[in-house]
Amino acid sequence: MNVRIAGVLNVTPDSFSDGGRDASAAAAIARGLTLWAEGADWVDVGGESTRPGAAPVPEEEELRRVLPVIEGLVAARAPVSIDTQKLGVARAALAAGARLVNDVGGLRAAGMAEAAAEFGAGVVIMHMRGDPQTMQRDTRYDDVVDEVRAGLERGLARALAAGVKEIWLDPGLGFGKDTEGNLTLLRRLPELLDLGFPLYVGASRKRFIGELTGRSEPAARRFGSVGAALAAVAGGASAVRVHDVAATRDALTVFLAARPPRVGAA
Ligand code: HH2
């Protein structure tokens, strides 16, 4: 299957989507290995919740959460990405063997792109308006796709200048976007393909899926999340970031085998 799946592993006591279930390192490593066995191409390890309104976590605490987990996963040969906005955390994770920096800050932190290049790692550049504490205060856009594109272009320029070889672009669903903004981004995702880099989309268990399906409990948004992953891939995404790896993998396998070829595609 040529669509990649990043399995979400939140090592946080306050994450919205799995309620901090993975808070102890051993449990988190076991959960990460399960995601990998279920068909994740890599495990996305994060130690700071980015849900709307979440308080920032000090660097030492974030490191304390994620490093033992990354070390355990790398020792078991599971491919790992580090979900962080902090240069110090990214560097430590890369030194421990992470292969990809997933930065919801879009490489805003000085030195982030250079660190990825230095370690020969890839980057996921995500668009976010403001930061998690403020991002849902204003979710109006003149044109959400244009603004996301402009933000991604800024991150892309940093990555290219630093010499990063593997670059993914992510519209940042839910990061300063309301339900209509998220749906507009999914419907118009093909427009972002013009940027010339593969698209990575994280819709899994997000609030807009709860709004569409009437499911307030994040874990109950699994089927809606699979629907969003299929929509993202139909729109041209090459990677999806999901909590429910087995369900997404099966759905994508069938979807990719059965979908009609794109009009005009080679
Ligand atoms: N979404 C979340 C976290 N990291 N990274 C990328 N590239 N794209 C996303 O859409 C994205 C992301 C938020 O989801 P989750 O990890 O489930 O929650 P929390 O941040 O509360 O841990």
Residues whose N, C-alpha, C, O or C-beta is under 5 A from the ligand:
A	BS01	HH2	N10 S15 F16 S17 E48 S49 T50 R51 N102 V104 V124 M126 D170 G172 L173 G202 S204
